[in-house]
């Protein structure tokens, strides 16, 4: 790599992974001699980057945390991820750091190149936050989110592969409307061009979303609220189990805990029926525990067996 500046940026990018790099491997990556590598490391140290070096046959280099924070070298995906995280924190997702997050976000956006700044702004403007508890292990690529948000902003059709809840894989052609952030998942609300109807798509199940270049005129979403539209669709989706539990507590008390996760029906003034459609039993078990009242499992029997096993697990944990 003949250009010194470009080579040093590449060296810094490799060192910022904070792994230990053997000198020979690092020199091979940069296509330079060990002597040139040592000079480049010295230049980084002069700029304030604390690079540790060890000598010998197994000698190498590693970037350590310093007393002051030198400039960071971020690729596009890392920069977008930082901006998205800071926006979430600035919105109150983490108590007590809203103001600090907003200051940091302002600095990050100011130094972003225009192409990334437009992506982050599109993600903010065309994402609808919706209240919903719980968590998810699903992950979605940050740049894919910005591609989807940009298509919403630009009224540009999208094509992507999609894996449905039952594992069926299909090709989709849609007119994107809004992204909805729900719990730890992201959903796209869009008009399906080939199915002639509104659909919701989990972003982590969308593979390689690509804008087609074809523009469209936005349609009126039924109800006009993208967040509520996604919640209503999730409630009607077929689930593996329908859990029904009779709880010795007033319906109003149970509703405060369940929120949008299930249906609560009063039986008497002091008892109620909880109905939840789920694929796993962990969440209804947590809800019942949070209510803190006696209960009877009506269905399914698998849920009763699950609670019995969890009870045995907790009892074992109490033994000295």
Order of alpha helices (4+ residues) and beta strands (2+ residues): alpha-beta-alpha-alpha-beta-beta-alpha-alpha-alpha-beta-alpha-beta-beta-beta-beta-beta-alpha-beta-alpha-beta-beta-alpha-beta-alpha
